[in-house]
Amino acid sequence: MRFAADVSDLELTDYQRAVRLLIRHPLITSSFPDEKALPRVRRFSAELRRDLSEAFGYRLELHGSTARLVRTADRLIADRPAVSRTGRPFDRQRYAYLTLCLSVLGRAGIQIMLSELADAVAADANRIAGLGLNPDTGADRRAFVDAVAWLEERGVLRLADGSSTSWAGDPGSGEALYDVARDAVLALFRPPRVLQHIDAVSALLDRSQAHSGNAERRAAAQAARRTVLEHPVVYFDDVSAEIGNHLRGQALPADLQRLTGLRLERRAEGVLLVDTSGWSAERFPGTGSVAQAAVLLAVAIAERVSDPDGRRVRRMPAPDPREWQVKLAGQVDAGLPASVPVLDVSDEAGPEAEPEIPEERRLPLVTDSFLREATAEVLARYGSAFGAAWHADPERLRAEATALLVRFGAVIEVPGGVLARPLIGRYRSTVAQVKQRTLF
């Protein structure tokens, strides 16, 4: 027994709950995500530090009323943005204001007025070309309030007096006083390297390489466990041979079940960590119109791909994940100040000749026209399950449902349609039923 060795069988369930809690919420304060979270982590702090470091290469830091899990990133991820209280994903402006808020709070005392915070952030933002902050401008004020609300929700800022709502509506008509949780401020932003010393976002992923065979195997095992936790579905074709060997081994499922209480499901194409405890922030199939449309589209795609009597589906090789990483890194680096030179990460030797991919390893292409027809059929058949807004804009429903399928590894978006991945096969022959609404 390599993990949770000092945890008794009677306490194992509570320990696994603490592990899942930290993985879902890397920042835990006295009030976030709830008042019981921090005591649960402190109860097993010694075991959690040891196991999370050994199993995943993560570092657990406990300071005052804050627990911070410093995670190790293996690749850039674009589908987990910070979101406002209304569910709106942060854009670059909001991320910039959030970073500047942390900078100001790091220099502040134990309390700060909302207007004082806004003035300090505006002074910094107005020195940055293309950013700026004018609290009297509605768009700037809303973006700033979203950043402050994100900090407030996590207990970094605690309202001591006044109201932020009235200030958000009109900066001149209200005021709010915040207590600053300084330990949370210092724990929240902890980059692995000094940002002034890097010239590309990919440098944040660089780590010292192992030089011995045992160290390399240990690093590959940690990367395999991280990959399973960070992604809903892991395909063997998307990872290196070393990580794939660990994913196929017998130790990894036992380790993850011991640590998290979750079961690993393995298939010929890859692995899936089954969430039986509801710890994930988002589950599939989930609730809501988009999730319902997504699973119904998955059924339609599965039937289209496996229909022996239908028109033959064209098959294509999947895009190389490394090319997508290079493209994403370029988009992030485009936001660097003009004075910072951006490294050219392209292959100077030119693209290599692509090896011939066997037909059985190519993925079936489902066209956008089929997805539009399937979405129209879903709305026509299950009309009572979708509101009038979705009926008025079926293209938006198709786009958001497809994006959800992409996020969960069910399809890959390509020009002209999507490539169906093996996960789609789970929904073949699925029968959907819509509950009739009761009228009073």
N, C-alpha and C positions, 0 to 999 in steps of 0.2 A: 504494500500500500504506500504509494509515493506521495500522495497529497492528502490533506486533512488527517494526517497520521495521529495527531494528538487530540482529535475531536471524537468524543464518544458517540456511539450510535444514537443515544437519546438526543444529542445536540446537533447531529448531522443535518437535519432538515433546516434548523435555524441558521446553521453555518452556510448552507447552500443558498438560502434566501439572502444572506448578507453578500455573498459573491455575486449573485444576480443583480442585487441592488447597486453595487458599485459599478458593474459593467454597464448597466443602463444609465446610471447617473454618476459620471466620474467626479462631479463636484457635489458634495453633500454638506449642507449647513444645518444649523439648529432648527431651521424651519423648512428646508427644502431637501427632498421632495415632500417630507412630512416630519413631524416632531419625533417620530419613533425611529427614523432612519439612522441618525447619528449614534444613538445608544446601541443599535444592532451591530454597527460596524465596530465601535469601540470594544464591544464584548469579545470579539475575536480578532483584535488588531494584530497581535503577534502572529497568529496562524495565517491571517490574510496577507500580511506583508511577505511572509516566506513563500506561501503557495502561489500568489499572484506573480511574484518575481520569478520563481522557478518555472512555473507553467507557461507564462505568457511574456515574460520580460517586462512586466508592468511594475511601476513603483508607487507604493501607497504612502502618502504623507498625511500626518495628522498634526494640525496646529490649532490650538484653542478649540473653537467650536466649528471647525472645518475639517472635512476629510477630502483629500484630492487624490484621485487615481491618475497618475501620469502614464498615459498609454503610449505604446510604440506603434507608429504607422508604417506600413509596408508599401502603400501606394496611395495616390490621391483619390479621394472620394468626393463626388459632386452632388450626390443625392441626399445629403443630410444637412440641410441648411439650418441655421438658427431661425426661429419663427417668432412672430409677434403673438400677443395674446389673442388676436383675431385669426391666427393661423396663416398670416401672410409671411412668406419666406423673406429673409433679409436680402437686400441688394447691397451693392458695394458702398453706397452712401451710409446705410445703417451699420454695416460692419465697421466703416471708418469712424463713425460717431461712437460706437461701442468701444473701440480701441482707444479713442481719445478720452472717453469717460474714465476708463481704467487708468490712463496716464494721469489725469487730473486727480482722481481719488487716491492714487498712490502718493501724491504730494499733499493731500488734504489732511485735516485732523480727524477727529472722531465724529464730527457732524458737519453737514454742508447744506446750504439752501439750494433749492432747485434752480432758482435764477442765477445763483453764484456758479453752479455747475455749468449751466448753459452759457454764461458769459465766458468762462474759462475754456470750454470746448470750442466756442465760436472764435476766440482769439487764436487758438491753435489751428482750427479748420480754415480760417481765412488766410492763413499763411501757406496753405497747400493749394497749388494751382488745380482748378477743376473741382474743388470740393466746396469750401465755404460753409457758413451756417448763419442764417438770418432768422432769429426766432419769430420775427413778424411775418415771415413767409410760410404759408400753410404747409407746403410740401416739406420744407426743412424742419419745421416744428414737429410734424408728425413723425418724421424719421428719427429725430432726437428723442421724442417721447417713447418710441418703440425700443430704442436702445436702453433708456432708463428703466422702462418697465421690465425688460429682460433681466436686468440686474436686480430689480426689486423682487421679481418672482423668485429668484434664487437666494434671497436673503443677504445679498451683498449690500444693498441699501434697504433700510427699514424706516418706514414712515413714522416720524416722531410727533409731528404736528402739522396742521394744515391739510391741504388736499392738492394732489397733483392733477386732478381732473379739471378743475377750474383753470389752472395754469395752462393745461394742454389746449383748452378752448380759446383762451386769450391770455398771453403772458402778463398783461398788465392788470388782470382782474383777480389774481390769486397767487398764493405762495405755498410752498411745502418745505418742511425741515426734515432731513434724513439723518439717521444714525448710520455711520459707515462701519461695516464689519471689516476691519483692516486685515485680519487673517484671511478672510475670503478673497479680498482684493489681491493680496500677494500670492494666494494659491491659484487663482483663476488663470492668470496669464503666466505660464512658465515654459517658454520655448526651449527646445533642447540645445539651441545654439544662439549666440548673440546675433540678433537680426541684422545689425550693422555690418556683420562679417560675412553675410551670404549674398550671392548675386543671382540666385535662382531658387524657386520654391523647392526644386528637387533636392537641394542641399539639406533641407529639413528631414529628408528620408535617409540620408547617408549615416551609416554607423560603422564603427570599427569592425573589420572583418576578422573572423576566427581564423587561427593559424594552425590548429591541430584538428585531427580527425574527430575526436570526441567533442570538441567545441563546435565544429561545423554541424555535427549531428544534433547537438543540443539546440543550436540556433534554428535548424530546420524544423525540429519538433515544436519549438515555441512558435515559429511562423505558421505551422500547420494548425495549431490550436487557435491562434489569433484569427486566422482566415475563417475558420468555422464559426467563431463567435461574431465576427464583424460582418459576415455576409450570409443572407438567408440560404443560398444554395451555392455550393462550390463544385465546379466541374473540373475533372482531372485535366482537361485540355487547357484550362486557364491558369494552371500553376506549374511550377518547375517540377522536374522529375523527382528532386529530393523531397519537396513538400508532398507530392503525390504519393510517394512511398509511405510516408507517415500517415497520410489520410487512408491508405489501404490497410495499414497495420491494425493489430488487435489492441494495442496499448491506448491509442488515442480515444476510442469510444469509452473505455473504462475510466480513463483520466477525466474526461469531460463530465461523465455521469457522476463520478465521485465529487467533483468540484461544484457542479451546477445543478445536479439532479435532473438534467435533460438528456434525452436519448438521441443518439446519432443514428440516422437511417442511411444505409449505404446502398447504392445502385451501381450498375456497370459504368455509368457516365460520371458519377460523382457522389457527393454526400450532402445530407440535409440534417440540420439540428432541429429536432421537433420540439416546439415550444408547448409543453403540456402544463405550464404553470402560469401563463399569461404575463411573463416578464417583459416581452418585447414591447417597444413603443408602438409598433404597427404590426398587424398580423394579416396574413392572407390565407383564405378569403377573410375580409373584414366587413365592417358595417358601413353603410352609406351608399349613395347612388353610384359613385365612381367605382367602389369596390365591387358592387353587385354587377355593374356593367363589365368590369374587368373579368370576373369569373365567367360570365356568360360569353364574353368574347373568347376566353380561353377554351371553353367548350366548343364554340364554333370553329376555332382554329384547329383543335384536335380532330374534329370530325372532317374538316377539309383535308388535312394532311393524311388521314388514315382511310379516307373513302376509296374503296377499290373500284367503284363504278364512276367516280368523278374524273374530271380532266387531270392529267398527270401534273404533279406539282414540280416546278423547277427547283433544283437544289443548288446551293451556293456555299462556298467556304465561309466560315465565320471570320469577321475582321480580327486582326491581330490586336489583343488588348494593349500591347505595348505602344501601338500607334495612337490609340485613344489617350493613353497616359501622356505621351509627348504633346498631343494637341491640347489637353487640359492644362499641362504645365505652361505651355505658351500663353494660354488665355490668362492664367494667374500672373505670370511674369509681365504681362502687358500693363499691369497696374503699378509696377515699380516706378519710383521717381526717375526722371530722365537722366539724372546724374549717375545712376547705377547701371553699369554695363550688363546686358543680358547675354548669357551664354548661349551659343548655338548648339543645341542638343541634337541636331539632325545628324544623320550618318554621312560623314564626309566621303566615304568610299562609294556612296551611291547605293540604291536598293539592291538587295540580293535577289537572285532569281528564286521565285516562289516554288517550293517543291510541289509536285503533283499530289493533290489530296484525293484519297480514295472516295468513291461515290458514297459509301456508307458513312463517311465522316463529314459529308456535306449536310447542311441544314436546309430544310424546305422553306421556300420563300412564299409568304402570304402577302398579297398585294394590298396597297391602300384601298383600291376599289372594292376588294372583298371585305375589308374591315368596315368600310362605309356602309356597304349593303348589310353586313351582319349587325352593325349598330342600329340601322333603321329597322331591321327585323326585331331586334331586342326591344326597341321602343314601341313597336306595333304590338308585339306579343305580350309584353309585361308593362303596358302603359300605365297601369295604376301604381306601379312601384317607383315611377319617376315623376318628378315635378314638372310643372309647365315650362320652367326655364330650360330644362334639358331637352324637352320636346322642341322648343324654339331654336335650340342650338345643338343639334346632334353632332356636329363636327367637333365642338369643344368636348363633348362627352367621349367621343372616340379618342381624341388626343390625350385626355387625362387618364382614361382607362388603359390605353396603350402604354403611357408613361409608367403607370403602376405595375404593369406586367414586366416592363423593362427593369424597374427597380428591384423586383423580386426574382430576376433571373429566368423568367419564363420565355422571353423573346429578346431578340437583339434588333434595334431599330437600324434600318439601312435605307438608302435612297429608294423610294418606290414601294416600301412596305416594311415587313418585319421578318426575321428568321425565327422559326419556331425551335425552341430548345427542348431537350428531353423532359423538363418539368411539365410541359404542356400535356404530356401523356397521362399525367395523374387525373386529368379532368375529362378524359375520353369517356363518353357514354354517361356523363353526369346529367341527372334530371333535376331541373330547377322548378320549385313551386313558389308561387307568390300568394301570400295570405290575403284574403279578401278583407277590405276595410269594413268595419261595422259602422253603419249609419244610424244615427239617433234622431 
